[in-house]
Amino acid sequence: MLDNAPVIFGEDEISIEDVFAISQRKRTAFLSETPAFVDKIKKGADFLDNKLQEDGVIYGVTTGYGDSVTRGVAVENAYELPIHLSRFHGCGLGKILSADQTRAVLAVRLASLCRGVSGVSFDLLRLLTTLLNEDILPIIPEEGSVGASGDLTPLSYVAAVLIGEREVLYKDERRPTMDVFKELNVTPLVMRPKEALAIMNGTAVMTGLACLAYIQADYLCQLTARLTAMTSLAMKGNPQHFDEVLFAAKPHPGQNRIAAYIREDIANCMEDVPLDRLQDRYSIRCAPHVIGVLEDMLPTFRQFIETELNSANDNPIIDGEAERILHGGHFYGGHIGFVMDGMKNLIANIADLVDRQMALLVDVKFNNGLPSNLSGAIGERAPLNHGLKAVQIGVSAWTAEALKNTMPASVFSRSTECHNQDKVSMGTIAARDCLRVIELTEQVIAGHLIACCQALRLRERNQELDMSRMTIAIQNFQTQLKDRIDFITEDKPLEAVLRGLLVDIRKRHWQLYK
């Protein structure tokens, strides 16, 4: 499939990469119109209509929601009830989801509803597709979900936009939904019974955020391997710490892959360089063992995320073929909660690793002859300049905050909604925590990129390393970093440099190993 080919919903399963590409506006969403898919969607909606006419008792259609299930709703009010659901959940707070996060949420919800067991109309699926492709983005506050019954409150902002209410982001401007719909000649949805429940009662927010977190976590594994190679070179470290035979003795595949990346980066670079220590400190020697845990867990994380992404996770499930209504708890976000809690722990360990590596590089007690704080000042200017002293303090602060955020959200279940929702997943809080830990770890990596680049240039200036003898990968990466990072001789503010590096990291600017 071409990279820019549309993502087809309703046929094959959707991948993390599909969701990510849509979130970045690199691919569009296309709704399958095969007879089998259209018929499956129609059967579910038609069955609900017939069931409503026959006995009039359907959860969330002619009953209240959640603990209010015992409260009957007159059949003639069944079309008004979903509007009430979308409105009373309009109480989200906190930051607004970014544009790419919102696109991911819409794509995940569309994928789930296209399973064909939610009882929604084809018109609803078309309108969700229109929101994605026209980039009409609901304004979604990130706080207010306990992760079961799914992401009710944040997804209410999607439901509201489908019926023309609340606000959207369109062409970088926050506007009333109906103004944008009128401008684009988009007809708002007339909500059918259960459709608000089908949109809101699911795990789309946590799963959308998990897709974005996964992509970045995968890249951070590679980038930290590259940083470890550069740190080892700058420290005149022992290359045997990454030996192939050594790692064959402990054959975790992800760990060994990270060791291979580092080994390839430093191959033959240190042949004539005398070792400072026979055994480097753990933040270098054990780097494959730290990074490798995340690398080894990524396939499991992918399985959990993509299974959730391609699942029906609302309640009840509508079996249009057998004409059954099945009540369950698929809205429970336990799998995503576990992935996000696990991922943020492993990412924070990477932040801690990188923080320790930088601490070695800047400290004359440990850095094997490099100047204090990696300052490039010499002579009478040396005592005046302090190099990367403050950046290292910042790296320590960002690491500490990342570590603080590793408390697992999933164990903080709270009984809510009159004890109907008495055990909840907290999956969306876990996802938000994970993204924050990733953000902080990216900041740590940005600081260490400056340190590694400066340290290698200092070695080169002192004729302790010949950059022409470095591997092509290290030479090219160091050259790319020089475009961002000036050699630091005199003290200067480095915020702009850090922010520029963060842009590169978040855009996965550098082609690394895969």
C-alpha positions as CSV (number, residue, x, y, z in Angstrom):
1,M,0.0,0.0,0.0
2,L,1.3,3.5,-0.8
3,D,2.1,5.7,2.2
4,N,-0.5,8.2,1.2
5,A,-3.2,5.7,0.3
6,P,-6.5,6.2,2.2
7,V,-7.1,4.1,5.3
8,I,-10.2,2.0,4.5
9,F,-12.5,1.6,7.4
10,G,-14.9,-1.4,7.4
11,E,-12.7,-3.9,5.6
12,D,-9.2,-4.8,7.0
13,E,-8.2,-4.1,10.5
14,I,-6.7,-0.7,11.3
15,S,-3.1,-0.5,12.6
16,I,-1.4,1.9,15.1
17,E,0.5,3.4,12.1
18,D,-2.9,4.0,10.2
19,V,-4.2,6.0,13.2
20,F,-0.9,7.9,13.5
21,A,-0.9,8.7,9.7
22,I,-4.4,10.1,10.0
23,S,-3.5,12.1,13.1
24,Q,-0.7,13.7,11.1
25,R,-2.9,14.3,8.1
26,K,-0.6,12.1,6.0
27,R,-3.5,9.8,5.0
28,T,-7.3,10.2,4.7
29,A,-10.1,8.1,5.9
30,F,-12.2,6.1,3.5
31,L,-15.4,4.4,4.5
32,S,-16.0,1.0,2.8
33,E,-19.1,0.8,0.7
34,T,-18.9,-2.9,-0.1
35,P,-22.4,-4.5,0.0
36,A,-21.4,-6.8,2.9
37,F,-20.3,-3.9,5.1
38,V,-23.2,-1.6,4.3
39,D,-25.7,-4.5,4.9
40,K,-24.1,-5.3,8.3
41,I,-24.4,-1.7,9.4
42,K,-28.0,-1.5,8.2
43,K,-29.0,-4.7,9.9
44,G,-28.0,-3.5,13.3
45,A,-29.8,-0.2,12.9
46,D,-32.9,-1.8,11.5
47,F,-33.0,-4.4,14.3
48,L,-33.0,-1.7,16.9
49,D,-35.8,0.1,15.1
50,N,-37.9,-3.1,15.0
51,K,-37.1,-4.0,18.6
52,L,-38.2,-0.5,19.7
53,Q,-41.5,-0.9,17.9
54,E,-42.1,-4.4,19.3
55,D,-41.5,-4.1,23.0
56,G,-39.9,-0.8,23.6
57,V,-37.5,-1.9,26.3
58,I,-33.8,-1.4,25.3
59,Y,-31.1,-0.2,27.6
60,G,-30.0,3.3,26.8
61,V,-32.8,3.7,24.3
62,T,-35.9,3.5,26.5
63,T,-34.2,3.4,29.8
64,G,-32.0,5.8,31.7
65,Y,-28.2,5.4,31.7
66,G,-26.0,3.6,34.1
67,D,-27.5,3.3,37.6
68,S,-30.6,5.0,36.1
69,V,-31.3,1.8,34.0
70,T,-34.4,1.2,36.2
71,R,-36.0,4.4,35.0
72,G,-38.2,4.0,32.0
73,V,-38.2,6.5,29.1
74,A,-41.3,6.7,26.9
75,V,-40.8,5.4,23.4
76,E,-41.8,8.8,21.9
77,N,-38.8,10.3,23.7
78,A,-36.3,7.8,22.5
79,Y,-34.9,10.2,19.9
80,E,-34.5,13.0,22.5
81,L,-32.7,10.8,25.0
82,P,-29.3,10.6,23.2
83,I,-29.2,14.4,23.0
84,H,-29.6,14.6,26.7
85,L,-26.7,12.1,27.1
86,S,-24.4,14.2,25.0
87,R,-25.4,17.4,26.9
88,F,-25.2,16.4,30.5
89,H,-21.7,14.9,29.9
90,G,-20.5,18.3,28.6
91,C,-18.5,18.9,31.8
92,G,-14.9,18.2,30.8
93,L,-12.1,20.3,32.2
94,G,-8.3,20.6,31.8
95,K,-6.3,21.1,28.6
96,I,-7.8,20.7,25.2
97,L,-6.6,17.7,23.2
98,S,-4.2,18.7,20.5
99,A,-5.3,18.5,16.8
100,D,-3.3,15.3,16.2
101,Q,-4.7,13.7,19.4
102,T,-8.3,14.6,18.4
103,R,-7.8,13.1,14.9
104,A,-6.5,9.9,16.5
105,V,-9.6,9.8,18.8
106,L,-12.0,10.2,15.8
107,A,-10.1,7.5,13.8
108,V,-10.3,5.1,16.7
109,R,-14.0,5.7,17.3
110,L,-14.7,5.2,13.6
111,A,-12.8,2.0,13.6
112,S,-14.7,0.6,16.5
113,L,-18.2,1.6,15.2
114,C,-17.2,0.0,11.8
115,R,-17.2,-3.4,13.5
116,G,-20.9,-3.3,12.8
117,V,-22.2,-4.3,16.2
118,S,-23.1,-0.9,17.7
119,G,-26.4,-0.3,16.1
120,V,-25.4,3.0,14.4
121,S,-26.5,4.3,11.0
122,F,-24.3,4.6,8.0
123,D,-24.9,8.4,8.1
124,L,-23.1,8.6,11.4
125,L,-20.1,6.8,10.0
126,R,-20.1,9.1,7.0
127,L,-20.2,12.2,9.2
128,L,-17.3,10.9,11.3
129,T,-15.3,10.4,8.1
130,T,-16.2,13.9,7.0
131,L,-14.9,15.4,10.3
132,L,-11.6,13.6,9.7
133,N,-11.1,14.5,6.1
134,E,-12.3,18.1,6.3
135,D,-10.3,18.5,9.5
136,I,-13.3,19.6,11.6
137,L,-12.0,18.8,15.1
138,P,-14.2,18.7,18.1
139,I,-12.9,20.8,21.1
140,I,-12.3,18.0,23.6
141,P,-11.1,18.7,27.2
142,E,-8.8,15.9,28.3
143,E,-10.1,15.5,31.9
144,G,-13.3,13.8,33.2
145,S,-13.0,10.1,32.2
146,V,-12.5,7.3,34.6
147,G,-12.1,4.8,31.8
148,A,-15.4,2.9,32.3
149,S,-18.1,3.4,31.0
150,G,-15.4,4.3,28.6
151,D,-14.5,7.9,27.8
152,L,-18.0,9.2,28.3
153,T,-17.3,12.8,29.0
154,P,-14.6,13.5,26.4
155,L,-16.5,11.6,23.8
156,S,-19.6,13.6,24.5
157,Y,-17.8,16.5,22.7
158,V,-17.7,14.3,19.6
159,A,-21.4,13.4,19.9
160,A,-22.3,17.0,20.3
161,V,-20.4,18.1,17.2
162,L,-22.1,15.4,15.1
163,I,-25.5,17.0,16.0
164,G,-24.1,20.5,15.3
165,E,-23.5,21.6,18.9
166,R,-20.5,23.0,20.8
167,E,-17.3,24.1,19.2
168,V,-14.7,22.8,16.7
169,L,-11.2,23.7,15.6
170,Y,-11.3,24.5,11.9
171,K,-8.3,26.0,10.1
172,D,-6.6,26.8,13.4
173,E,-9.7,28.8,14.6
174,R,-12.1,27.8,17.3
175,R,-15.6,28.3,16.0
176,P,-19.2,27.2,16.7
177,T,-19.8,23.9,15.1
178,M,-22.9,25.0,13.1
179,D,-21.1,27.9,11.6
180,V,-18.5,25.6,10.1
181,F,-21.2,23.1,9.0
182,K,-23.1,25.8,7.2
183,E,-19.9,27.1,5.6
184,L,-19.1,23.6,4.3
185,N,-22.6,22.5,3.6
186,V,-22.4,19.7,6.1
187,T,-25.7,18.4,7.4
188,P,-25.7,17.6,11.2
189,L,-26.7,14.2,12.3
190,V,-30.2,13.5,13.5
191,M,-29.3,11.2,16.4
192,R,-31.0,7.8,16.3
193,P,-31.7,5.9,19.5
194,K,-28.5,4.5,21.0
195,E,-26.2,6.5,18.7
196,A,-24.9,8.9,21.4
197,L,-24.3,5.9,23.7
198,A,-22.5,4.1,20.8
199,I,-20.2,7.2,20.3
200,M,-19.5,7.9,23.9
201,N,-19.5,4.5,25.6
202,G,-16.1,3.3,24.5
203,T,-12.3,3.6,24.9
204,A,-11.5,5.8,21.9
205,V,-9.7,8.6,23.8
206,M,-7.4,6.4,25.8
207,T,-6.7,4.2,22.7
208,G,-6.1,7.1,20.4
209,L,-3.6,8.6,22.9
210,A,-2.0,5.1,23.2
211,C,-1.4,4.9,19.5
212,L,0.5,8.2,19.5
213,A,2.4,7.2,22.6
214,Y,3.4,3.9,21.0
215,I,4.9,5.6,17.9
216,Q,7.0,7.9,20.0
217,A,8.1,5.2,22.5
218,D,9.4,3.1,19.6
219,Y,11.5,6.1,18.3
220,L,12.8,6.9,21.8
221,C,14.2,3.4,22.0
222,Q,16.3,4.0,18.9
223,L,17.3,7.5,19.9
224,T,18.5,6.5,23.3
225,A,20.6,3.7,21.8
226,R,22.3,6.3,19.6
227,L,22.8,8.6,22.6
228,T,24.4,5.7,24.5
229,A,26.8,5.0,21.6
230,M,27.8,8.7,21.6
231,T,28.2,8.7,25.4
232,S,30.4,5.6,25.3
233,L,32.6,7.3,22.6
234,A,32.8,10.5,24.6
235,M,33.7,8.7,27.8
236,K,36.3,6.5,26.0
237,G,34.2,3.5,27.1
238,N,34.8,-0.2,26.7
239,P,33.1,-1.3,23.4
240,Q,33.1,-4.9,24.6
241,H,30.1,-4.1,26.8
242,F,28.0,-4.5,23.7
243,D,29.7,-7.6,22.2
244,E,27.5,-10.0,20.2
245,V,28.8,-13.1,22.1
246,L,28.2,-11.4,25.4
247,F,24.5,-10.7,24.5
248,A,24.0,-14.2,23.1
249,A,24.3,-15.4,26.7
250,K,21.2,-13.5,27.7
251,P,19.0,-13.6,24.6
252,H,16.1,-11.2,25.2
253,P,15.5,-10.2,21.5
254,G,14.7,-6.5,22.2
255,Q,17.7,-6.1,24.5
256,N,20.0,-7.7,22.0
257,R,18.6,-5.5,19.2
258,I,19.5,-2.4,21.2
259,A,23.0,-3.8,21.9
260,A,23.4,-4.4,18.2
261,Y,22.4,-0.8,17.4
262,I,25.0,0.5,19.7
263,R,27.6,-2.0,18.5
264,E,27.1,-1.0,14.9
265,D,27.4,2.7,15.9
266,I,30.8,2.3,17.6
267,A,32.3,-0.5,15.5
268,N,36.1,-0.1,15.3
269,C,36.0,3.4,16.7
270,M,37.9,2.7,19.8
271,E,40.6,0.3,18.7
272,D,43.6,2.5,19.6
273,V,42.0,4.4,22.5
274,P,43.2,3.3,25.9
275,L,40.4,2.3,28.3
276,D,39.8,4.6,31.3
277,R,38.0,1.7,33.1
278,L,37.7,-2.0,32.4
279,Q,34.0,-1.8,33.3
280,D,32.0,1.4,32.6
281,R,29.4,2.6,35.0
282,Y,26.0,1.0,34.7
283,S,24.3,3.8,32.8
284,I,26.5,2.9,29.9
285,R,27.3,-0.8,30.4
286,C,23.7,-1.7,31.2
287,A,22.0,0.6,28.7
288,P,20.8,-2.2,26.5
289,H,19.3,-3.9,29.5
290,V,17.3,-0.7,30.4
291,I,16.2,0.3,26.9
292,G,15.7,-3.3,26.0
293,V,12.9,-3.9,28.4
294,L,10.8,-1.3,26.5
295,E,12.0,-2.7,23.2
296,D,10.9,-6.2,24.2
297,M,7.5,-5.0,25.5
298,L,6.6,-3.1,22.4
299,P,5.1,-6.1,20.5
300,T,2.9,-6.9,23.5
301,F,1.9,-3.3,23.8
302,R,1.1,-3.3,20.1
303,Q,-1.1,-6.4,20.4
304,F,-3.1,-4.9,23.3
305,I,-3.5,-1.5,21.6
306,E,-4.5,-2.9,18.1
307,T,-6.9,-5.4,19.6
308,E,-8.7,-2.6,21.4
309,L,-8.5,-0.4,18.4
310,N,-10.3,-3.0,16.3
311,S,-12.8,-3.9,18.9
312,A,-16.4,-3.0,19.6
313,N,-16.2,-1.5,23.0
314,D,-19.6,0.1,23.7
315,N,-22.6,-1.4,25.5
316,P,-24.9,-3.0,24.7
317,I,-23.6,-4.9,21.7
318,I,-26.1,-5.2,18.9
319,D,-26.1,-8.5,17.0
320,G,-28.1,-7.6,13.9
321,E,-27.6,-11.0,12.3
322,A,-29.0,-13.1,15.2
323,E,-31.2,-10.2,16.4
324,R,-29.9,-10.1,19.9
325,I,-28.9,-7.4,22.4
326,L,-26.0,-8.3,24.5
327,H,-25.2,-6.4,27.7
328,G,-21.6,-6.4,28.9
329,G,-18.6,-4.3,29.9
330,H,-16.5,-3.9,26.8
331,F,-16.1,-0.2,27.6
332,Y,-13.7,-1.1,30.4
333,G,-10.3,0.2,29.4
334,G,-8.1,-2.2,31.5
335,H,-5.9,-3.4,28.7
336,I,-5.0,0.2,27.6
337,G,-4.6,1.2,31.2
338,F,-2.1,-1.5,31.7
339,V,-0.2,-0.7,28.5
340,M,0.0,3.0,29.4
341,D,1.0,2.4,33.0
342,G,3.6,-0.1,31.9
343,M,4.9,2.1,29.1
344,K,5.3,5.2,31.2
345,N,7.3,3.2,33.8
346,L,9.7,2.0,31.0
347,I,10.0,5.4,29.4
348,A,10.7,7.0,32.8
349,N,13.5,4.5,33.2
350,I,15.0,5.7,29.9
351,A,14.8,9.3,31.2
352,D,16.7,8.2,34.3
353,L,19.3,6.4,32.3
354,V,19.9,9.4,30.0
355,D,20.0,11.7,33.0
356,R,22.7,9.5,34.6
357,Q,24.7,9.4,31.3
358,M,24.7,13.2,31.1
359,A,25.7,13.5,34.8
360,L,28.8,11.4,34.0
361,L,29.8,13.6,31.0
362,V,29.6,16.9,32.8
363,D,31.5,15.9,36.0
364,V,35.3,16.0,36.0
365,K,35.4,13.3,38.6
366,F,33.9,10.8,36.1
367,N,34.3,12.1,32.6
368,N,37.8,10.9,31.8
369,G,39.4,14.3,31.2
370,L,36.6,16.4,29.7
371,P,36.3,19.9,31.0
372,S,33.9,20.8,33.8
373,N,30.3,21.0,32.5
374,L,31.7,20.4,29.0
375,S,32.5,24.1,28.6
376,G,34.6,24.9,25.5
377,A,36.2,28.0,27.1
378,I,40.0,27.8,27.6
379,G,42.7,29.9,29.2
380,E,41.6,32.9,31.3
381,R,38.0,32.5,30.0
382,A,37.6,29.1,31.5
383,P,36.8,30.1,35.1
384,L,34.2,32.5,33.9
385,N,32.1,30.0,31.8
386,H,29.9,27.3,33.2
387,G,28.9,25.3,30.0
388,L,26.0,22.9,30.5
389,K,25.7,23.3,34.3
390,A,22.2,24.6,34.2
391,V,21.1,22.3,31.4
392,Q,22.2,19.3,33.6
393,I,20.1,20.7,36.4
394,G,17.1,21.0,34.0
395,V,17.6,17.4,32.9
396,S,17.6,16.3,36.5
397,A,14.4,18.3,37.1
398,W,12.6,16.8,34.1
399,T,13.8,13.3,35.0
400,A,12.4,13.7,38.6
401,E,9.1,14.8,37.3
402,A,8.9,11.9,34.9
403,L,9.7,9.5,37.7
404,K,7.0,11.1,39.9
405,N,4.4,10.5,37.2
406,T,5.0,6.7,37.1
407,M,2.5,5.9,39.8
408,P,0.1,3.4,38.1
409,A,-3.3,5.1,37.5
410,S,-5.1,1.8,37.1
411,V,-4.9,0.9,40.8
412,F,-6.7,4.2,41.7
413,S,-10.1,2.9,40.8
414,R,-12.9,5.0,42.3
415,S,-16.5,3.8,42.8
416,T,-18.7,6.4,41.1
417,E,-22.1,6.9,39.5
418,C,-24.1,5.7,42.4
419,H,-21.8,2.7,42.8
420,N,-22.9,1.4,39.4
421,Q,-19.4,2.1,38.0
422,D,-17.9,0.7,41.2
423,K,-14.7,-0.6,39.5
424,V,-13.2,1.5,36.7
425,S,-10.0,1.4,34.7
426,M,-8.6,4.9,34.8
427,G,-7.1,4.1,31.4
428,T,-7.4,7.6,30.1
429,I,-5.6,9.1,33.1
430,A,-2.9,6.5,32.5
431,A,-2.6,7.5,28.8
432,R,-2.4,11.2,29.7
433,D,0.3,10.4,32.3
434,C,2.2,8.3,29.7
435,L,2.2,11.1,27.2
436,R,3.5,13.5,29.9
437,V,6.3,11.1,30.8
438,I,7.2,10.9,27.1
439,E,7.2,14.7,26.8
440,L,9.5,15.0,29.8
441,T,11.8,12.2,28.6
442,E,12.1,14.0,25.2
443,Q,13.3,17.1,27.1
444,V,15.9,15.0,28.9
445,I,17.0,13.6,25.6
446,A,17.2,17.1,24.1
447,G,19.6,18.1,26.9
448,H,21.7,15.1,26.5
449,L,21.9,15.5,22.7
450,I,23.6,18.9,23.4
451,A,26.0,17.2,25.9
452,C,26.9,14.4,23.6
453,C,27.5,16.7,20.6
454,Q,29.7,19.0,22.7
455,A,31.6,16.2,24.3
456,L,32.6,14.6,21.0
457,R,33.6,18.0,19.6
458,L,35.8,18.6,22.7
459,R,37.5,15.2,22.2
460,E,38.0,16.1,18.5
461,R,39.4,19.5,19.4
462,N,41.8,17.9,21.8
463,Q,42.8,15.3,19.2
464,E,41.6,12.4,21.4
465,L,39.1,11.2,18.8
466,D,39.4,11.3,15.1
467,M,35.8,11.8,13.8
468,S,36.9,10.5,10.3
469,R,37.4,7.1,12.0
470,M,33.9,7.1,13.4
471,T,31.2,5.0,11.8
472,I,29.3,6.8,9.0
473,A,26.1,6.7,11.2
474,I,27.9,8.6,14.0
475,Q,29.6,11.0,11.6
476,N,26.3,11.8,9.9
477,F,24.4,12.2,13.1
478,Q,27.0,14.5,14.6
479,T,27.0,16.6,11.4
480,Q,23.2,16.9,11.6
481,L,23.4,18.0,15.3
482,K,26.0,20.6,14.4
483,D,23.3,22.3,12.3
484,R,21.2,22.7,15.5
485,I,23.9,23.0,18.2
486,D,26.8,25.5,18.0
487,F,30.0,24.6,19.8
488,I,29.6,26.2,23.2
489,T,32.6,28.3,24.2
490,E,31.0,31.3,25.9
491,D,27.9,30.9,28.1
492,K,24.6,31.6,26.3
493,P,21.0,30.8,26.7
494,L,20.2,27.4,25.3
495,E,16.3,27.4,25.5
496,A,15.9,28.0,21.8
497,V,18.4,25.1,21.0
498,L,16.5,22.8,23.3
499,R,13.1,23.7,21.8
500,G,14.5,23.2,18.3
501,L,15.8,19.7,19.2
502,L,12.4,18.9,20.7
503,V,10.7,19.7,17.4
504,D,13.2,17.3,15.7
505,I,12.6,14.6,18.3
506,R,8.8,14.8,18.1
507,K,8.9,14.8,14.3
508,R,11.3,11.8,14.4
509,H,13.5,13.9,12.2
510,W,16.6,11.7,12.2
511,Q,16.6,8.4,10.4
512,L,18.2,6.0,12.9
513,Y,18.2,2.2,12.7
514,K,14.9,0.9,11.3
